[in-house]
Amino acid sequence: MDNFDNEDVDHENGGYAKIEKWNPETTNKLAVHYKAILELLGEDVNREGLQRTPIRVAKSIQFLTHGNHADPKAILSATKFKEDYPQMVLVKDIDLYSMCEHHMIPFYGKAHVAYIPNGYITGLSKIARVVEAYARRLQVQERLTMQIRDCIQETLNPLGVAVVIEAAHMCMQMRGIQKQNSVTTTSAFTGIFLSEIKTREEFIHLIGIKLH
């Protein structure tokens, strides 16, 4: 049975309340390991500021990787409608937060996603949810870009899909080379975005970036 984390619940207000559910067995197992990590780092896990840190981090990492339990294709299919609209559908500037699988340090940025329907469309929010489902995993930006592209192509069978992600990687900013202003851009295309230069150029113009 899941337990409930009600830290964000306003008990005095009968309106909206955010309730998060956690698997207690998984959470407790993770917390044991995080406590051991803190001890190996030389921390005093009994001091006030760290007493509940292992359990908090255990919950945090589950949230940051909850995309492992999502089905992006099902997300798109849930609001798949027949519609004769053969023009570009673009959702740009989708906030993106993910975790580098090499160092487990965040990378973050924007995703720009477009497709040209071939008889079917999906709810606009579902595009952002697909990005979220793949981003909330241990990732590399290159694979993330292709997963979003392939999910839309395979689920909606559009005339083409275009995905561009611009992200800053904290593993480059906080450690390693420590280049604070570097941004990584990745792109992936299918169908008409590959075969029609004008269509691809329209997409690039609309999202307002330069691909090198």
Backbone bond lengths (Angstrom), bond angles and torsions (degrees), N, CA, C in turn:
res aa  C-N    CA-C-N  psi(-1)  N-CA   C-N-CA  omega(-1)  CA-C   N-CA-C  phi
1 M - - - 1.471 - - 1.526 110.01 -
2 D 1.313 116.08 140.74 1.457 120.21 177.62 1.514 110.41 -78.05
3 N 1.332 116.14 150.84 1.453 119.64 170.93 1.519 109.26 -105.70
4 F 1.301 116.99 166.35 1.451 121.75 -173.23 1.513 110.59 -113.38
5 D 1.319 114.93 134.92 1.463 122.00 175.17 1.520 106.22 -103.03
6 N 1.332 116.94 107.83 1.462 119.98 -173.62 1.516 112.48 -107.09
7 E 1.350 117.41 27.53 1.455 119.81 -179.80 1.522 111.68 -62.84
8 D 1.354 117.50 -27.15 1.453 121.18 -176.88 1.528 112.67 -97.42
9 V 1.320 117.93 7.68 1.455 120.95 -178.07 1.529 110.31 -88.53
10 D 1.320 115.81 129.48 1.464 121.77 176.49 1.517 107.43 -92.79
11 H 1.326 116.85 100.66 1.458 120.60 -175.24 1.527 112.35 -72.30
12 E 1.314 118.08 -17.43 1.455 120.73 -178.72 1.524 111.92 -90.40
13 N 1.318 116.06 -7.08 1.461 120.34 -177.83 1.519 108.19 -118.57
14 G 1.309 115.56 124.85 1.456 120.02 -177.47 1.510 113.89 -79.19
15 G 1.335 118.40 6.43 1.455 121.68 -176.93 1.511 112.95 -86.88
16 Y 1.321 115.10 -144.60 1.466 121.87 -175.26 1.524 111.34 -63.34
17 A 1.320 116.26 137.92 1.461 121.43 175.69 1.519 108.44 -137.32
18 K 1.318 116.15 133.77 1.450 121.21 176.87 1.526 108.80 -87.87
19 I 1.326 116.08 122.51 1.456 121.02 179.57 1.523 108.10 -123.06
20 E 1.322 116.57 123.72 1.451 121.10 178.92 1.528 109.41 -107.63
21 K 1.333 115.48 141.58 1.458 120.79 -178.82 1.526 109.40 -112.46
22 W 1.315 115.15 137.07 1.458 121.02 -178.98 1.516 109.24 -129.87
23 N 1.321 116.58 145.22 1.452 120.49 172.93 1.523 107.88 -79.92
24 P 1.319 118.98 115.11 1.477 120.10 -172.63 1.519 113.04 -64.87
25 E 1.327 117.99 -34.98 1.460 120.16 -178.99 1.528 110.60 -65.54
26 T 1.337 116.57 -47.45 1.461 120.70 178.56 1.519 110.86 -63.14
27 T 1.332 116.13 -44.09 1.462 120.75 -178.38 1.524 111.72 -61.51
28 N 1.315 116.52 -45.02 1.464 120.00 -178.86 1.525 111.57 -67.10
29 K 1.329 117.24 -37.70 1.467 119.90 178.03 1.530 110.90 -64.64
30 L 1.328 116.01 -43.40 1.460 119.73 178.22 1.524 110.95 -63.10
31 A 1.319 116.68 -40.88 1.463 121.16 -177.71 1.527 111.29 -61.35
32 V 1.321 116.85 -37.40 1.470 120.77 178.26 1.525 109.89 -60.54
33 H 1.316 116.21 -43.28 1.466 120.24 -179.34 1.533 111.54 -68.74
34 Y 1.330 116.49 -40.61 1.470 118.64 179.53 1.529 111.26 -67.12
35 K 1.321 117.01 -33.96 1.477 119.71 175.56 1.519 109.85 -63.33
36 A 1.334 116.56 -42.55 1.469 120.15 179.13 1.525 111.28 -64.74
37 I 1.329 116.77 -37.46 1.472 120.44 178.11 1.521 110.33 -62.66
38 L 1.331 116.87 -44.76 1.463 120.51 179.34 1.537 110.87 -60.43
39 E 1.317 115.59 -40.95 1.465 119.43 179.32 1.527 110.77 -65.65
40 L 1.339 117.19 -39.34 1.459 120.70 178.46 1.524 112.02 -65.71
41 L 1.336 115.61 -26.51 1.459 120.49 178.35 1.528 111.96 -82.04
42 G 1.329 116.48 -2.37 1.455 120.19 177.52 1.508 114.28 91.08
43 E 1.322 117.57 11.81 1.465 121.08 -179.66 1.536 110.92 -83.41
44 D 1.311 114.60 154.43 1.466 121.54 173.15 1.526 107.30 -93.34
45 V 1.317 117.26 101.67 1.470 120.87 -174.70 1.521 112.61 -71.94
46 N 1.322 117.23 -6.76 1.464 120.42 179.76 1.524 112.87 -94.86
47 R 1.338 116.68 -7.75 1.467 116.81 178.33 1.529 109.44 -71.62
48 E 1.329 115.54 155.22 1.461 121.24 -168.85 1.523 113.13 -53.53
49 G 1.330 117.02 -44.49 1.452 119.90 -174.75 1.516 114.90 -68.36
50 L 1.335 117.34 -18.66 1.466 120.87 -175.72 1.523 114.18 -111.09
51 Q 1.314 117.41 -3.48 1.458 119.08 -173.67 1.529 112.80 -58.91
52 R 1.321 117.07 -39.48 1.468 120.23 -179.21 1.535 112.33 -105.73
53 T 1.319 116.70 6.45 1.465 119.39 -179.82 1.528 112.67 -60.57
54 P 1.330 121.10 -44.88 1.471 119.62 179.90 1.522 113.56 -55.85
55 I 1.321 117.56 -42.46 1.467 119.79 -179.01 1.524 110.68 -71.36
56 R 1.344 116.65 -36.34 1.468 119.59 177.98 1.526 110.90 -65.03
57 V 1.326 116.46 -43.94 1.461 119.96 -179.74 1.526 110.19 -67.01
58 A 1.315 117.64 -36.87 1.461 121.53 177.57 1.528 110.71 -59.54
59 K 1.312 116.84 -41.53 1.465 120.51 177.46 1.520 110.87 -71.20
60 S 1.338 115.76 -39.72 1.459 120.35 -177.99 1.523 111.62 -62.17
61 I 1.334 117.93 -45.82 1.463 119.96 -176.44 1.517 110.73 -67.68
62 Q 1.312 117.36 -29.85 1.463 119.60 176.18 1.520 111.15 -68.08
63 F 1.321 116.36 -38.33 1.469 119.34 176.42 1.519 110.58 -67.07
64 L 1.328 116.99 -43.84 1.460 121.01 -176.59 1.524 112.53 -66.32
65 T 1.328 117.38 -18.88 1.468 120.94 -179.91 1.530 112.20 -119.86
66 H 1.338 117.20 20.77 1.464 118.45 -175.49 1.528 113.00 -69.04
67 G 1.325 117.19 -11.28 1.458 119.51 175.67 1.519 113.26 -63.42
68 N 1.339 117.25 -19.49 1.461 120.68 176.71 1.526 111.99 -59.74
69 H 1.314 116.22 -24.11 1.465 120.82 -176.83 1.528 112.16 -104.08
70 A 1.318 117.52 8.42 1.466 121.42 -179.98 1.524 109.84 -99.78
71 D 1.316 116.24 153.13 1.465 123.15 176.50 1.527 107.81 -115.54
72 P 1.331 118.21 93.87 1.477 120.37 -175.60 1.528 113.81 -58.93
73 K 1.326 117.11 -35.60 1.468 119.18 179.39 1.523 110.83 -65.91
74 A 1.320 116.91 -37.75 1.462 120.46 176.94 1.525 110.89 -66.62
75 I 1.325 116.81 -34.84 1.462 120.69 177.09 1.519 110.69 -60.00
76 L 1.341 117.23 -46.50 1.466 120.78 178.48 1.520 111.93 -67.03
77 S 1.308 116.61 -42.56 1.464 120.94 -175.80 1.520 112.47 -66.70
78 A 1.338 116.63 -24.78 1.471 120.45 -176.96 1.523 111.95 -62.08
79 T 1.347 116.87 -29.13 1.468 120.33 178.11 1.521 109.39 -130.57
80 K 1.311 115.73 57.56 1.460 122.69 178.49 1.523 108.78 -99.31
81 F 1.336 116.16 117.92 1.455 120.91 -174.14 1.523 111.12 -123.07
82 K 1.320 115.88 146.60 1.454 120.02 171.18 1.523 109.23 -73.92
83 E 1.311 116.35 129.93 1.463 120.62 179.76 1.518 108.79 -159.50
84 D 1.339 115.71 131.08 1.462 120.82 179.34 1.520 108.72 -89.85
85 Y 1.338 115.74 83.09 1.465 121.58 179.60 1.522 107.67 -135.96
86 P 1.332 117.63 91.66 1.465 120.61 -173.78 1.526 113.87 -89.79
87 Q 1.335 117.46 29.82 1.458 121.31 179.33 1.533 109.49 -111.82
88 M 1.310 115.12 169.43 1.459 119.97 -176.75 1.531 112.16 -67.39
89 V 1.323 115.10 135.00 1.467 122.55 170.65 1.527 106.03 -112.24
90 L 1.322 116.33 119.06 1.465 121.53 -175.14 1.518 110.67 -123.35
91 V 1.316 115.95 128.02 1.465 122.36 170.22 1.526 105.84 -117.84
92 K 1.313 116.46 111.41 1.462 119.07 -175.56 1.521 111.55 -115.83
93 D 1.328 114.73 168.26 1.468 122.50 178.85 1.525 112.21 57.07
94 I 1.331 116.42 42.14 1.462 120.79 174.99 1.529 108.18 -79.22
95 D 1.312 116.59 117.30 1.465 119.88 179.28 1.522 109.95 -60.57
96 L 1.307 115.15 137.50 1.461 120.73 -173.83 1.523 109.26 -135.65
97 Y 1.324 116.03 129.35 1.463 121.96 175.89 1.524 107.67 -132.22
98 S 1.317 116.25 126.55 1.453 119.97 -178.60 1.524 109.53 -142.36
99 M 1.342 115.00 179.49 1.460 121.24 -178.16 1.525 108.81 -125.41
100 C 1.316 115.82 123.07 1.460 121.06 175.81 1.532 109.74 -62.34
101 E 1.326 116.70 126.24 1.459 119.17 -176.74 1.520 113.16 -74.97
102 H 1.321 117.64 -11.93 1.460 120.35 -178.72 1.526 112.41 -82.53
103 H 1.342 116.20 -36.63 1.466 119.76 -177.31 1.530 112.68 -125.34
104 M 1.332 116.89 -4.25 1.462 122.31 -175.80 1.532 110.92 54.70
105 I 1.327 114.53 43.73 1.458 123.08 174.44 1.532 106.92 -118.00
106 P 1.332 119.21 144.06 1.461 120.52 -173.31 1.523 114.54 -66.87
107 F 1.335 114.72 151.38 1.458 121.37 159.46 1.526 106.90 -129.15
108 Y 1.330 115.58 150.15 1.456 119.58 -170.46 1.524 109.73 -149.94
109 G 1.315 115.30 155.36 1.465 118.83 -179.93 1.510 112.01 170.95
110 K 1.347 115.15 -141.47 1.455 122.06 -176.21 1.525 109.65 -130.24
111 A 1.315 115.07 144.05 1.461 121.69 171.89 1.518 108.72 -114.82
112 H 1.322 116.30 138.82 1.461 123.19 175.92 1.525 106.90 -120.77
113 V 1.322 116.84 121.66 1.463 121.41 -173.01 1.521 109.85 -129.49
114 A 1.328 115.91 130.84 1.459 121.06 178.02 1.520 109.88 -136.24
115 Y 1.327 115.38 151.94 1.462 120.03 171.53 1.520 108.75 -148.94
116 I 1.317 115.86 157.35 1.460 121.78 176.98 1.523 106.89 -113.29
117 P 1.329 117.53 111.16 1.467 120.92 -173.32 1.525 113.26 -60.74
118 N 1.308 113.02 151.02 1.452 121.67 176.09 1.524 108.29 -128.20
119 G 1.336 114.84 56.02 1.461 120.47 -179.43 1.506 114.52 100.72
120 Y 1.349 117.70 -15.49 1.462 120.61 -178.89 1.527 110.51 -135.33
121 I 1.325 115.17 143.10 1.455 121.96 173.09 1.529 108.03 -125.82
122 T 1.322 115.78 170.84 1.457 120.96 175.45 1.527 108.81 -132.32
123 G 1.320 117.30 164.70 1.457 120.81 176.73 1.516 111.22 -60.05
124 L 1.319 117.14 138.38 1.464 120.44 -175.83 1.525 112.35 -60.24
125 S 1.322 116.99 -37.89 1.467 119.37 -179.71 1.517 111.61 -65.94
126 K 1.332 116.51 -22.86 1.466 119.08 -178.52 1.523 111.41 -68.94
127 I 1.330 117.19 -29.67 1.468 119.76 176.14 1.529 109.49 -61.51
128 A 1.326 115.72 -46.05 1.467 119.67 178.36 1.525 111.06 -64.54
129 R 1.316 117.03 -35.39 1.467 120.20 179.40 1.529 112.07 -68.40
130 V 1.326 116.09 -33.60 1.465 119.60 175.64 1.524 109.94 -65.22
131 V 1.329 116.55 -44.15 1.463 120.39 175.99 1.524 109.98 -57.03
132 E 1.320 116.93 -46.39 1.458 122.00 -179.25 1.527 111.47 -62.00
133 A 1.330 116.49 -42.57 1.463 120.52 -176.69 1.522 112.01 -62.88
134 Y 1.329 116.73 -38.53 1.461 119.67 179.07 1.530 111.88 -82.11
135 A 1.328 117.01 -31.34 1.464 120.30 -178.09 1.524 111.85 -71.03
136 R 1.331 116.82 -35.47 1.463 120.32 -176.67 1.525 110.76 -80.95
137 R 1.313 114.72 56.56 1.460 123.17 176.28 1.521 107.13 -146.25
138 L 1.302 117.74 168.30 1.455 119.65 167.80 1.520 106.66 -70.56
139 Q 1.337 117.08 122.87 1.452 120.60 -165.44 1.516 112.47 -138.94
140 V 1.328 114.13 167.77 1.458 123.30 158.23 1.524 105.82 -123.47
141 Q 1.314 116.54 147.31 1.465 120.15 -172.82 1.523 111.99 -62.38
142 E 1.318 116.17 -36.29 1.466 119.58 -177.92 1.534 111.00 -62.49
143 R 1.329 116.07 -46.52 1.469 119.84 -179.81 1.524 111.02 -68.01
144 L 1.307 116.89 -40.21 1.458 121.26 177.99 1.523 111.25 -55.89
145 T 1.319 116.79 -44.94 1.461 121.74 -179.58 1.527 110.97 -60.35
146 M 1.317 116.67 -44.59 1.461 120.35 -178.36 1.529 112.30 -72.04
147 Q 1.324 117.40 -34.04 1.463 120.13 179.43 1.527 111.27 -64.66
148 I 1.325 116.59 -41.80 1.466 119.88 177.76 1.525 109.98 -62.91
149 R 1.333 116.19 -47.08 1.467 121.07 178.69 1.526 111.43 -56.75
150 D 1.327 116.16 -51.26 1.467 120.47 -174.33 1.523 111.92 -66.63
151 C 1.317 117.08 -36.66 1.464 120.35 179.21 1.525 111.25 -60.75
152 I 1.323 116.68 -46.27 1.466 120.72 -179.44 1.522 110.45 -68.01
153 Q 1.322 116.92 -42.36 1.459 120.42 -179.70 1.535 111.30 -62.80
154 E 1.315 117.37 -45.13 1.454 121.18 -175.73 1.528 112.78 -74.93
155 T 1.326 117.71 -28.31 1.461 120.70 -176.34 1.523 112.46 -87.91
156 L 1.324 117.37 -42.36 1.471 121.12 -176.02 1.525 112.72 -99.88
157 N 1.326 117.67 -17.17 1.464 122.62 -176.35 1.527 111.77 50.16
158 P 1.326 118.14 51.67 1.464 120.65 -179.25 1.522 111.18 -76.16
159 L 1.335 115.62 175.83 1.459 120.53 177.20 1.526 111.32 -71.49
160 G 1.316 116.36 -19.92 1.455 120.49 177.45 1.511 111.14 -178.87
161 V 1.331 115.88 156.48 1.464 122.93 178.21 1.520 108.34 -132.12
162 A 1.324 116.41 141.59 1.461 121.94 175.59 1.527 108.71 -131.53
163 V 1.321 115.83 131.73 1.463 121.39 178.27 1.518 108.55 -134.17
164 V 1.322 116.64 128.74 1.458 122.39 172.35 1.523 107.96 -129.02
165 I 1.325 116.30 133.06 1.460 121.36 176.30 1.524 108.60 -122.88
166 E 1.326 115.26 131.30 1.468 122.72 172.93 1.526 107.11 -115.21
167 A 1.333 116.95 122.75 1.461 118.57 -175.20 1.520 112.07 -144.51
168 A 1.311 114.15 148.94 1.464 122.32 172.24 1.521 107.82 -103.30
169 H 1.325 116.26 134.56 1.456 121.70 -175.69 1.526 109.71 -108.73
170 M 1.322 115.34 118.31 1.459 119.58 -177.63 1.526 112.32 -69.35
171 C 1.346 116.98 -18.05 1.466 118.19 174.89 1.526 110.87 -69.45
172 M 1.349 116.54 -21.22 1.462 120.64 174.09 1.527 111.89 -91.03
173 Q 1.327 116.75 -23.56 1.457 121.11 -176.34 1.526 112.69 -89.83
174 M 1.339 116.86 -38.19 1.464 121.31 -173.62 1.519 113.38 -95.09
175 R 1.332 116.95 -26.98 1.464 120.94 -176.41 1.531 107.79 -140.37
176 G 1.324 116.66 -175.28 1.458 119.60 176.56 1.515 111.58 60.77
177 I 1.325 116.76 -125.18 1.458 122.61 -174.34 1.528 112.29 -71.51
178 Q 1.336 118.87 -24.03 1.468 125.09 176.72 1.531 112.12 55.03
179 K 1.319 115.74 51.91 1.465 122.07 174.46 1.525 108.24 -100.02
180 Q 1.336 115.65 108.12 1.453 121.02 -167.73 1.520 114.37 -72.81
181 N 1.319 117.86 -29.13 1.459 119.75 -170.73 1.530 113.92 -107.48
182 S 1.297 116.76 11.64 1.463 119.22 -178.78 1.527 110.81 -76.37
183 V 1.326 115.92 140.40 1.461 122.95 177.21 1.522 107.82 -128.97
184 T 1.321 115.97 134.42 1.458 121.37 179.39 1.526 109.23 -103.02
185 T 1.333 116.12 130.11 1.461 121.86 179.31 1.525 109.07 -116.29
186 T 1.330 115.83 129.46 1.455 121.48 175.74 1.522 108.58 -126.93
187 S 1.321 116.14 150.88 1.468 120.59 -179.56 1.514 109.95 -141.30
188 A 1.328 115.38 152.94 1.462 121.69 177.00 1.524 108.00 -150.99
189 F 1.335 116.23 134.83 1.470 121.62 -175.42 1.520 110.29 -133.53
190 T 1.327 115.39 155.98 1.460 121.63 170.07 1.524 108.83 -137.07
191 G 1.318 115.68 164.56 1.450 122.85 169.36 1.511 114.67 55.79
192 I 1.324 115.11 -128.54 1.459 121.96 -172.50 1.528 111.94 -64.63
193 F 1.331 117.70 -24.17 1.468 119.52 177.47 1.524 111.30 -70.92
194 L 1.319 116.52 -20.96 1.456 121.13 174.72 1.527 111.98 -88.62
195 S 1.333 116.56 -39.87 1.465 120.44 -172.03 1.524 113.78 -88.08
196 E 1.339 116.77 -25.01 1.466 120.78 -176.33 1.525 109.80 -111.41
197 I 1.321 116.63 106.90 1.464 120.90 -178.36 1.525 111.58 -60.65
198 K 1.337 117.14 -40.82 1.464 119.85 -178.27 1.526 111.74 -62.98
199 T 1.318 116.79 -38.51 1.464 120.28 178.97 1.520 110.68 -65.46
200 R 1.320 115.95 -43.90 1.463 120.38 178.52 1.527 110.65 -64.47
201 E 1.325 116.99 -40.86 1.464 120.58 179.18 1.524 111.28 -66.08
202 E 1.326 117.29 -35.87 1.469 120.44 176.86 1.527 109.77 -62.27
203 F 1.318 116.56 -44.55 1.464 121.03 178.43 1.529 111.13 -60.20
204 I 1.322 116.39 -48.48 1.463 120.48 -179.90 1.531 110.80 -61.35
205 H 1.337 116.45 -40.05 1.471 120.47 178.49 1.531 110.29 -63.62
206 L 1.319 117.26 -42.33 1.462 120.94 -176.34 1.529 112.73 -68.04
207 I 1.328 116.51 -33.69 1.463 117.02 179.49 1.524 111.96 -86.58
208 G 1.343 116.17 -11.60 1.457 120.18 169.60 1.503 115.56 71.71
209 I 1.339 117.75 36.34 1.460 119.31 176.84 1.532 108.14 -130.28
210 K 1.322 115.39 171.06 1.451 121.57 176.64 1.529 108.03 -112.49
211 L 1.316 115.56 131.43 1.457 120.36 174.56 1.532 108.17 -98.24
212 H 1.320 115.66 128.49 1.469 120.16 -179.27 1.530 108.97 -102.87
